[in-house]
Amino acid sequence: MFDFFEGQVASRKAASLALLVGGVGYDLRVPLGVPMPAIGSKARFFVHLAVREDAHTLYGFPDESLRDLFRLLLKVRGVGPSMALAVLSGLSREEFLQAVLRDDAKTLQAIKGVGKKTAEQILLDLKDKAQSLASGPGHPSQPQGGPPRVDNVEDAIGALISIGYSEKEAKLRVERAAQSIDPSDLEALVRAAIQT
């Protein structure tokens, strides 16, 4: 129904943003850790609309290849939009494709909500597709997020809470990750916290 929205970033959080397009504000759920454009800047996000009986949810991605990977994940039995978003939050596109190509179920299981059965189903269903995606042309560059934000640790904690971690566990994971990862890099910090 929708391909992409282009407009002004009205607000943003770790896992969502509001994009003002023609006087209408669209709430987009986005993968944790993707570079986020500054509030007030113009941005384009490729979107996917998930329709359920009780909700219509828009998912936004900074480039088309990430949205396509999200849609591939939705075709896996047992994977819904929330889990697909969690997978793309826990692993970069390249890390995910490499995990699938290596039959690395443990890397997938490190993501909250992905059990052994689901990880094996992802590997089974996407093995052939991952090969063509990994050998294809690189994905377009992502939007620039401006200077690093000083509250990245709090953003990272909020990001983990938004995907189901308790506040205590999120704080512990982020603090542990911040000891080995530069906290000014929100994407790296969130990914490291999820994988600890």
PLY file of the C-alpha trace (Angstrom):
ply
format ascii 1.0
element vertex 196
property float x
property float y
property float z
element edge 195
property int vertex1
property int vertex2
end_header
0.00 0.00 0.00
2.79 2.45 0.97
6.36 2.35 -0.36
8.05 5.18 1.50
7.30 8.37 3.42
9.39 11.49 3.09
8.97 14.30 5.54
10.28 16.07 8.60
11.25 14.21 11.76
8.92 15.58 14.46
10.12 13.42 17.37
12.15 10.31 17.96
12.82 7.61 20.53
15.11 4.61 20.49
12.62 2.35 18.68
10.23 4.79 16.99
9.91 8.17 15.36
7.16 10.52 14.25
7.49 11.65 10.64
5.50 14.72 9.59
4.31 14.27 5.99
1.95 16.84 4.46
0.57 17.90 7.83
0.05 14.32 9.06
2.31 12.76 11.70
3.06 9.08 11.10
4.32 6.95 13.98
6.94 4.53 12.64
8.40 1.62 14.60
12.07 1.32 13.62
14.82 -1.21 14.40
16.85 -0.33 17.48
20.18 1.26 16.80
19.59 2.46 13.23
21.08 5.92 12.69
18.25 8.36 13.35
18.02 11.72 11.61
17.94 14.78 13.85
14.60 16.24 14.92
13.53 18.83 12.36
15.55 17.30 9.52
14.07 15.85 6.33
14.14 12.07 6.02
12.84 9.25 3.86
11.79 5.94 5.40
10.69 2.84 3.49
7.63 1.46 5.23
5.68 -1.70 5.84
2.10 -1.59 7.11
1.11 -4.50 9.38
-2.65 -4.86 9.73
-4.19 -6.78 12.60
-7.73 -6.90 13.86
-6.90 -4.56 16.74
-4.13 -2.37 15.25
-2.50 -0.94 12.13
1.23 -0.51 12.72
3.75 1.18 10.44
7.34 -0.08 10.45
10.00 2.22 9.00
13.45 1.47 7.59
16.20 3.83 6.46
16.77 1.88 3.24
14.84 -0.45 0.98
17.10 -3.48 1.52
16.45 -3.50 5.27
12.69 -3.29 4.66
12.95 -6.16 2.18
14.80 -8.25 4.76
12.06 -7.46 7.30
9.45 -8.68 4.80
11.44 -11.87 4.18
11.48 -12.55 7.91
7.68 -12.16 7.99
7.41 -15.10 5.57
9.10 -17.40 8.09
6.59 -19.55 9.97
6.24 -18.29 13.54
7.80 -14.85 12.90
5.57 -11.81 13.23
6.40 -8.10 12.86
7.56 -7.67 16.47
9.95 -10.61 16.28
11.23 -9.56 12.83
11.92 -6.09 14.22
13.70 -7.62 17.24
15.93 -9.68 14.91
16.87 -6.59 12.89
17.44 -4.70 16.15
19.74 -7.35 17.54
21.83 -7.89 14.41
22.88 -5.66 11.55
21.80 -6.73 8.05
25.27 -8.18 7.37
25.49 -9.99 10.73
22.07 -11.53 10.17
22.90 -12.72 6.63
26.22 -14.18 7.80
24.50 -16.00 10.67
22.03 -17.55 8.21
24.76 -18.51 5.74
26.81 -20.15 8.54
23.74 -21.96 9.99
24.51 -20.12 13.22
21.39 -20.70 15.33
23.17 -19.57 18.53
23.61 -16.03 17.19
19.90 -15.85 16.39
18.95 -17.34 19.77
20.90 -14.56 21.53
18.07 -12.22 20.47
15.31 -11.92 23.08
12.24 -13.86 22.01
14.00 -16.07 19.45
14.06 -19.65 20.69
15.79 -22.68 19.25
12.80 -23.73 17.13
12.32 -20.26 15.63
16.05 -19.85 14.95
16.12 -23.19 13.13
13.01 -22.22 11.11
14.65 -18.92 10.08
17.78 -20.79 8.96
15.73 -23.34 7.03
13.46 -20.82 5.29
16.02 -18.14 4.46
19.21 -20.07 3.63
18.81 -19.80 -0.17
17.54 -16.22 -0.07
20.38 -15.09 2.21
22.94 -16.32 -0.32
21.51 -14.10 -3.07
21.12 -11.11 -0.72
24.69 -11.43 0.56
26.15 -11.64 -2.94
23.99 -8.79 -4.28
24.95 -5.12 -4.39
25.38 -3.32 -1.08
22.46 -1.51 0.43
22.17 2.28 0.19
23.73 4.42 2.85
21.62 5.16 5.87
20.54 8.64 6.90
22.96 10.57 9.03
22.02 10.91 12.66
23.97 14.07 13.42
26.37 14.35 16.33
26.34 11.61 18.98
23.79 12.22 21.70
25.00 12.46 25.30
22.08 10.39 26.58
22.86 7.31 24.48
23.10 5.09 27.57
19.55 6.06 28.61
18.34 5.65 25.01
19.92 2.19 24.86
18.25 1.20 28.15
14.90 2.50 26.82
15.44 0.56 23.60
15.94 -2.72 25.44
12.92 -2.08 27.67
10.81 -1.44 24.54
11.56 -4.94 23.24
10.73 -6.72 26.48
13.72 -6.54 28.83
13.02 -5.54 32.43
14.46 -2.18 33.49
16.94 -3.91 35.80
18.16 -6.32 33.10
18.33 -3.54 30.48
20.46 -1.35 32.76
22.78 -4.24 33.59
23.24 -5.20 29.92
23.83 -1.60 28.76
26.28 -0.86 31.57
28.18 -4.05 30.74
28.23 -3.19 27.02
29.34 0.41 27.71
32.55 -0.92 29.28
33.69 -2.35 25.94
31.78 -0.21 23.39
32.03 3.54 22.79
28.76 4.88 24.29
28.64 7.63 21.64
27.76 4.94 19.07
24.14 4.13 19.98
23.75 1.40 17.35
26.85 -0.49 18.53
25.88 -0.02 22.18
22.37 -1.45 21.68
23.62 -4.40 19.63
26.33 -5.20 22.17
23.82 -4.97 25.04
21.44 -7.37 23.31
24.24 -9.86 22.65
25.78 -9.82 26.16
0 1
1 2
2 3
3 4
4 5
5 6
6 7
7 8
8 9
9 10
10 11
11 12
12 13
13 14
14 15
15 16
16 17
17 18
18 19
19 20
20 21
21 22
22 23
23 24
24 25
25 26
26 27
27 28
28 29
29 30
30 31
31 32
32 33
33 34
34 35
35 36
36 37
37 38
38 39
39 40
40 41
41 42
42 43
43 44
44 45
45 46
46 47
47 48
48 49
49 50
50 51
51 52
52 53
53 54
54 55
55 56
56 57
57 58
58 59
59 60
60 61
61 62
62 63
63 64
64 65
65 66
66 67
67 68
68 69
69 70
70 71
71 72
72 73
73 74
74 75
75 76
76 77
77 78
78 79
79 80
80 81
81 82
82 83
83 84
84 85
85 86
86 87
87 88
88 89
89 90
90 91
91 92
92 93
93 94
94 95
95 96
96 97
97 98
98 99
99 100
100 101
101 102
102 103
103 104
104 105
105 106
106 107
107 108
108 109
109 110
110 111
111 112
112 113
113 114
114 115
115 116
116 117
117 118
118 119
119 120
120 121
121 122
122 123
123 124
124 125
125 126
126 127
127 128
128 129
129 130
130 131
131 132
132 133
133 134
134 135
135 136
136 137
137 138
138 139
139 140
140 141
141 142
142 143
143 144
144 145
145 146
146 147
147 148
148 149
149 150
150 151
151 152
152 153
153 154
154 155
155 156
156 157
157 158
158 159
159 160
160 161
161 162
162 163
163 164
164 165
165 166
166 167
167 168
168 169
169 170
170 171
171 172
172 173
173 174
174 175
175 176
176 177
177 178
178 179
179 180
180 181
181 182
182 183
183 184
184 185
185 186
186 187
187 188
188 189
189 190
190 191
191 192
192 193
193 194
194 195
